[in-house]
């Protein structure tokens, strides 16, 4: 994970120290803990990766301040919900700071779409939907295949386990509603 992406995920901006990173990590770990959040397991993997990237970092990280951690969490939950609807026909992967959705996505394109749905963008050459930090600009303009991205940044595949556990904890069994 790049330093800038890790800082965005932990909500850090400007001059940061290892103490700032530790405080931001504790806050994010509390906020995205699997007992509190349906996408918690996956978010904690991302938070831990961000912490590993920044734990010894001292310096300046300038970027547009936003809530990327919260946005990523929301998008993972949306993708897990769509995956549950698809009966497992789609795959969700977190590669670096980007969230990718592949597989049989055509029936769910209206739910994923940036204009009419959740806010994912379709990469036609990769035949995949992605979500990325708003101010991130790709320098490659599509020259990487999805396997190249996976090899370069690693891949974490969110499971429905945390999402299913969350639904069980937050679903009223009498009305079967959230």
N, C-alpha and C positions, 0 to 999 in steps of 0.2 A: 504494500500500500504506500502511495506517495505521502510525503510529509503534509502537503496541503490537504489531501483527502482525509488523512487521519485527523488533522486539526479541525476540519469542517465537521467530521463525525462527532468529535468530542465537544464541539461548540467553542473552540479556541480561536482567537484572532489576535494579531499584533505580536508584541514581545511575550514570549512564554518561557517558563522555567520548568524543570522537572517537578517542582512542587505544584505548579499550576496544572500540569498534566495529571498528577496523582489526584488532585481535587476534582478535576473534570471527569476522570475515570470513575471515581467513587460515585459521583452524581449520576453518570450515565449507567453504571452498573445497577444502581438502585432503580432508576427510571425504567430500564429495559429488562429487568430481571424476569426470568420465565414465569414466575408465580404472579407477576403483575401484568404481563403482556403476552398476547397470543403468538407473536413472532419473537418472543424473548430469547429462545435458544439461538436463533440466527443472528439477532441483534447483538447478543453477547459475544458471539464469534467475531463479529465486525468490531465491536468495542474493544475486545481483547487484542485484535490485530492492530487497531489504531494505537492502543496503549503501548504495545511492543515496538511500534514504529517511533513513538515520541518519548518513551520513558527516560531516555538520556539526552533528549534534545533541549538545547537552549538557543534561543534566537528569535527571529522575527518571521512570522507567518502571516502574510497579508492576503486576504481574500474578502470577497463580499460577504458580510455577515448574514447568515441565514440559519435556518434550523434543519440542516441536512439530515441529522440523525433522526429527527421526528418525521421528516419526509420519507426517508428510507424505510423507517419502521412502518409507516402507513402503506407504502407501496408493497412491502413484503406481505403485509396482512391482506391487501387487495389481491395480490398474486396467489396467495394461499387459498383465498376464498374462491377464486376462479379455478384453481387446480382442483379444489374439492368438487366444484360443479362439473368439471370435465371428467370426473371419475379417474383421474390420474393420467389423462392424455397429454398433459403438458409438463414441461420440466422448468424449474426455477433455479437459477444459479446466481450467486453473488461473486463477481469477478472484479477484484479491486474495489472501487467505489461504485461500480455499475451493477445494476440488477438486470439480468437477462431472462426472458421467457421464450422457450422454444417448444417445438412439438406441434400437435394439431391445434393451432391457435385460431384458425380461420373462424370457427363458430363463435369465438369469444373476442374477435377483433373490435367489435363495438364497445366492449367493456374495457379493453386495454387502451384504445385509441386516445391520443392526446386531446383531440377536439371534443369527442363525445363520451369519453370514458375516464379512465383513471389517470392518464397522463403519460403513458408509454409512447415511444416512437418506434416505428417499424424500420428496421434496417433490411432493405430488400436483398442486398447481396449476401447477407448472412442468414436470411429467412428467419429472423428473430426480432422480438420486441425488446427494447431496452429503456431503462430509466437511469439517468445520470445527474450529477450535480448541475444545477441550472447554469452556472457560469463556466462550466468546463467545456473547453473547445478541443476537439480531437484534431491532432496535427496530421494523422494518417489519412483521413478522409476515406476510410473503408478499405485500405490495402491489406488489412489483417483478416484472416479467416477466423471463425469463432474458436477453432482449436488453437490457433496462435495466441489469441487473447487468453484463453484458458491456461495455456502453458506459461505465458508471461506473468499473469497476475494471480494464478491459482483459482480454484473454484470451490465454493461452498454451496452445497445444495440444501436449501431449507426443507425441513421435513414438516409434515402435518402433525407431528406428535405434540408439539407445543400448542399449535392451533386447536387440535382436538381436545387437549386438556383444558384449554381456556374455555372452549364452548361448553364442556361438561360442567365447569365451575360457574359459568355465567348464564346457563340456560335453565329456565324454569321447567321442570319436567312435566308439570300439569298443563302448561300452555304451549310448551316447546317453542318458545320465542326467546330472543336475546334480550 
